[in-house]
Amino acid sequence: MNHPIRLVTAFLGLALTALSATAADAWSDLTQPGAIVLFRHATAPGIGDPAEFKLNVCTTQRNLNDQGRAEARQLGQQFRNRKITVGAVLTSQWCRTRDTARLAFGSDVVKDEPAFNSFFRASAGISDAQTAQARAILLRWRGPGTLVVVTHQVNISALTGVGASSAEGVVVRPAADGSLKVLGSVTP
């Protein structure tokens, strides 16, 4: 009975080491020309948006809490510490994505891009069209520097097939077939 437990323990240890290596490698991928990272906004408690949600009125939306603001600042610090050149920062028009981007990278480089707006409650036709538009933006990116996109979990999942936790970034590179190859993830 001891033998299977040792095998499982060894396997889990190798899996955790592989995950750590992938995360480290993903940060280094962001130093390469034409790099792209899709960040989910930092921590904003809750799910979706309140019934009275208005796009340009932050008080009607879920917003970053203290933890989320700290995560956003740490995210920007990681880029500075690692000397990753940011070529552009695109965000959805939701306040929590804008705030994440501004706290991390400064207000002067952040640009709204509606293609990265949440479609959490949208119909499949709308979400498919919006995902195609977002994918086209990503596939055109050549740099210089890294393209940083701050968006929502539903958008990241639609573009990459993987989910992201609050403040987590999924590093991608355009593939020859027009898809996005997932290279790994990064966190503050």
C-alpha positions as CSV (number, residue, x, y, z in Angstrom):
1,M,0.0,0.0,0.0
2,N,2.9,2.3,0.6
3,H,4.1,1.9,-3.0
4,P,1.0,3.5,-4.6
5,I,1.1,6.4,-2.2
6,R,4.7,7.1,-3.1
7,L,3.8,7.0,-6.8
8,V,1.0,9.5,-6.3
9,T,3.2,11.7,-4.2
10,A,6.0,11.6,-6.8
11,F,3.5,12.3,-9.6
12,L,2.0,15.3,-7.8
13,G,5.5,16.7,-7.1
14,L,6.4,16.5,-10.7
15,A,3.1,18.1,-11.8
16,L,3.6,21.0,-9.4
17,T,7.2,21.4,-10.6
18,A,6.0,21.4,-14.2
19,L,3.3,24.0,-13.4
20,S,5.9,26.3,-11.7
21,A,8.2,26.0,-14.7
22,T,5.4,26.8,-17.1
23,A,4.6,30.0,-15.1
24,A,8.2,31.1,-15.1
25,D,8.5,30.4,-18.8
26,A,5.4,32.4,-19.5
27,W,6.9,35.5,-17.9
28,S,10.0,35.1,-20.2
29,D,7.7,34.7,-23.2
30,L,6.5,38.3,-22.5
31,T,9.9,39.6,-23.4
32,Q,9.7,38.2,-26.9
33,P,8.7,40.4,-29.9
34,G,5.0,40.4,-30.5
35,A,4.1,38.9,-27.1
36,I,0.4,39.0,-26.0
37,V,-1.1,38.5,-22.5
38,L,-4.8,38.4,-21.7
39,F,-5.4,39.4,-18.1
40,R,-8.6,38.9,-16.2
41,H,-9.3,42.0,-14.1
42,A,-8.1,41.9,-10.5
43,T,-10.4,40.9,-7.7
44,A,-13.9,42.5,-7.8
45,P,-16.1,40.5,-5.5
46,G,-19.3,38.9,-6.9
47,I,-20.4,37.5,-10.2
48,G,-21.7,39.4,-13.3
49,D,-23.0,42.9,-12.7
50,P,-25.9,44.3,-10.7
51,A,-29.3,44.8,-12.3
52,E,-28.8,48.6,-12.4
53,F,-25.5,48.2,-14.3
54,K,-24.6,51.2,-16.5
55,L,-21.4,51.0,-18.6
56,N,-20.2,54.5,-17.9
57,V,-21.2,54.6,-14.2
58,C,-18.8,52.8,-12.0
59,T,-21.0,53.0,-8.9
60,T,-23.5,50.7,-10.7
61,Q,-20.8,48.0,-11.3
62,R,-18.8,45.4,-9.4
63,N,-15.5,47.2,-8.7
64,L,-12.1,46.3,-7.4
65,N,-11.8,45.9,-3.7
66,D,-8.6,46.6,-1.7
67,Q,-7.2,43.2,-2.6
68,G,-7.9,43.8,-6.3
69,R,-6.2,47.2,-6.3
70,A,-3.1,45.6,-4.6
71,E,-3.1,42.8,-7.2
72,A,-3.2,45.4,-10.0
73,R,-0.3,47.3,-8.5
74,Q,1.7,44.1,-8.1
75,L,1.0,43.2,-11.7
76,G,2.6,46.4,-12.9
77,Q,5.5,46.0,-10.6
78,Q,6.1,42.5,-12.0
79,F,6.4,44.0,-15.5
80,R,8.8,46.7,-14.3
81,N,10.9,44.2,-12.3
82,R,11.2,41.9,-15.2
83,K,11.8,44.8,-17.6
84,I,9.0,43.8,-19.9
85,T,8.3,46.5,-22.5
86,V,4.6,47.2,-22.8
87,G,3.6,48.2,-26.3
88,A,-0.1,48.8,-25.7
89,V,-2.7,48.2,-23.1
90,L,-6.3,47.5,-24.2
91,T,-9.2,47.1,-21.8
92,S,-12.9,46.4,-21.9
93,Q,-15.0,49.4,-21.0
94,W,-16.0,48.0,-17.6
95,C,-14.6,50.0,-14.7
96,R,-12.9,47.0,-13.0
97,T,-10.8,46.3,-16.2
98,R,-9.9,50.0,-16.7
99,D,-8.9,50.3,-13.0
100,T,-6.8,47.2,-13.1
101,A,-5.0,48.4,-16.2
102,R,-4.5,52.0,-14.9
103,L,-3.2,50.9,-11.5
104,A,-0.8,48.4,-13.2
105,F,0.5,50.5,-16.2
106,G,-0.7,54.1,-15.8
107,S,-3.6,55.9,-17.2
108,D,-1.7,57.4,-20.2
109,V,-1.3,54.0,-22.0
110,V,-4.7,52.5,-21.4
111,K,-7.1,52.4,-24.3
112,D,-10.7,51.1,-24.3
113,E,-11.4,48.3,-26.9
114,P,-15.1,47.3,-27.0
115,A,-14.2,43.9,-28.6
116,F,-12.9,42.9,-25.1
117,N,-16.2,43.9,-23.3
118,S,-17.8,41.2,-21.2
119,F,-20.5,39.2,-22.9
120,F,-21.4,37.2,-19.7
121,R,-25.2,37.4,-20.4
122,A,-25.1,37.9,-24.2
123,S,-26.5,35.5,-26.8
124,A,-24.2,33.1,-28.6
125,G,-24.3,35.1,-31.8
126,I,-23.2,38.3,-30.1
127,S,-20.4,36.5,-28.2
128,D,-19.2,34.7,-31.3
129,A,-19.0,37.9,-33.3
130,Q,-17.3,39.8,-30.5
131,T,-14.8,36.9,-30.0
132,A,-14.0,37.0,-33.7
133,Q,-13.4,40.7,-33.6
134,A,-11.1,40.4,-30.5
135,R,-9.2,37.5,-32.1
136,A,-8.6,39.6,-35.2
137,I,-7.1,42.4,-33.1
138,L,-4.8,39.9,-31.4
139,L,-3.7,38.3,-34.6
140,R,-2.7,41.7,-36.0
141,W,-0.4,42.5,-33.1
142,R,3.3,42.6,-34.1
143,G,4.7,45.0,-31.4
144,P,6.9,46.6,-30.6
145,G,6.6,45.4,-27.0
146,T,4.0,43.2,-25.3
147,L,0.3,43.7,-26.0
148,V,-1.6,43.7,-22.6
149,V,-5.3,43.1,-22.7
150,V,-7.4,43.4,-19.5
151,T,-10.7,41.8,-20.0
152,H,-13.1,39.2,-18.4
153,Q,-13.0,35.5,-17.8
154,V,-15.6,34.7,-20.4
155,N,-13.6,36.5,-23.1
156,I,-10.4,34.8,-22.2
157,S,-12.1,31.4,-22.2
158,A,-13.7,32.1,-25.6
159,L,-10.4,33.1,-27.1
160,T,-8.1,30.4,-25.5
161,G,-10.2,27.6,-24.2
162,V,-8.8,28.2,-20.7
163,G,-10.1,30.1,-17.7
164,A,-8.3,32.7,-15.7
165,S,-8.5,33.6,-12.0
166,S,-8.7,37.3,-10.9
167,A,-5.5,39.1,-11.9
168,E,-4.2,36.0,-13.8
169,G,-2.8,36.5,-17.3
170,V,-2.9,33.9,-20.1
171,V,0.1,34.4,-22.4
172,V,-0.6,33.6,-26.1
173,R,1.0,33.7,-29.5
174,P,-0.8,33.7,-32.8
175,A,-0.4,30.4,-34.7
176,A,-0.1,30.0,-38.4
177,D,-3.7,28.6,-38.6
178,G,-5.2,31.8,-37.1
179,S,-5.7,30.3,-33.6
180,L,-4.0,31.5,-30.4
181,K,-1.5,29.2,-28.9
182,V,-1.5,29.3,-25.1
183,L,2.0,29.5,-23.8
184,G,1.2,29.5,-20.1
185,S,-0.1,31.9,-17.4
186,V,1.3,34.6,-15.1
187,T,0.1,36.0,-11.8
188,P,1.1,39.0,-9.8
